């Protein structure tokens, strides 16, 4: 094999190694991206769940406050009758 052929073969091998490494890096980056997307989706689902629970709690407290106010008014009305 001539020096030129040897040099060309070395260059080809080097290029193939670089390509293989780049492909590996791309796969690793894609894996990390997939993990991040999954974590983000889980976090968004948890946030939605917490927001729903908060809304339910606020609604329940407003209902309780309304009932409490009605009770106070009823007691005041009965006290006036006495």
Secondary structure, 3 states (H helix, E strand, C coil): CCHHHHHHHHHHHHHHHHHHHHHHHHHHHHHHHHHHHHHHHHHHHHHHHHHHHHHHHHHHHHHHHHHHHHHHHHHHHHHHHC
